[in-house]
């Protein structure tokens, strides 16, 4: 008898324009047991989401250059891919719950890895 089990991990898309911060976020997410994709802008992230159907969580910075900032990107994600969970982060501004897409979470920078991991695990559950 063959028993098939799913070994698929939750896929998290990290969107951060600062390469060092992105690298640290990717390491944090991977060490928590998730698979990670990365993008340096909302435009790159949209292209990734359009080409894949398996992204479960987006972890995005708010303050990014390009055609849209992270908050506009999060609103676009909620509109086009409603099942995707969203974590917003910024070291320059706080975002009120009423200004964020429904059921998204804001984590201020500098963030503790433990906080990010706890939120990711809650979202993946």
Buried (B, 14 or more C-beta within 10 A) or exposed (E): EEEEEEEEBBBBBBBBBBEEBBEBBBEBBBEBEBBBBBBBBBBBBBEBBEEEEEBBBBBBBBBBEBEBBBBBBBBBBBEEBEEBBBBBBBEEEEBEEEEBBEEBBBBBEEBEBEEBBEBBEEBBE
